Amino acid sequence: MNIQEFNKSRKIIMDKMKEKDQFFKDFGKLDDRAFSDGFIPKKYKELTMISISIVTKCKECISYHIQESVNRDSSPSEIVDAIKMGMMAGGSTTYPYVRHAFNTLIELKVLE
């Protein structure tokens, strides 16, 4: 699935989840507050989440947080550093997720 399809599919299912149960709407609001600028700027929260997403082996999370990092003007080098930190914490079993992260960067034209 390419990044545009991912974004469209994610929005559709997130909207349905929020429509069907208030819990998902409330959790979304909590998520928005947690990821807003605070003592730690949103940019750095997103970079941290890239690392965590690598460790937890969540491809959807990797794609989402890379896009958010790009939208927050993170440099390619900052994003790659975040990927490397996740790999260091998660070990060699995270390699498929690191490849996914690089593929996302290439698809977004952040890397060639």
Residue pairs with C-beta under 8 A, 6 or more apart in sequence:
1 9
2 107
3 63
3 67
3 104
3 107
3 108
6 60
6 63
7 67
10 60
10 64
14 24
14 28
17 24
18 24
18 25
18 28
34 45
35 42
35 45
35 46
36 42
41 72
42 68
42 72
43 69
43 72
43 73
43 74
46 65
46 68
46 69
46 72
46 74
47 69
47 74
47 78
47 79
47 81
47 82
48 82
49 61
49 65
49 68
50 62
50 65
50 66
50 69
50 79
50 82
50 83
50 86
50 101
51 82
51 83
51 85
51 86
51 89
52 61
52 86
53 61
53 62
53 65
53 86
53 97
54 62
54 83
54 85
54 86
54 87
54 89
54 90
54 94
54 97
54 98
54 101
55 86
55 89
55 90
55 94
57 90
57 93
57 94
57 97
58 97
59 97
59 100
62 97
62 100
62 101
62 104
63 100
63 104
66 79
66 101
66 104
66 105
66 108
66 110
67 104
67 108
69 78
69 79
69 82
70 79
70 108
70 110
74 82
76 105
76 110
76 111
79 105
79 110
80 105
80 111
83 98
83 101
83 102
86 94
86 97
86 98
87 94
87 95
87 98
90 97
102 111
105 111
106 112
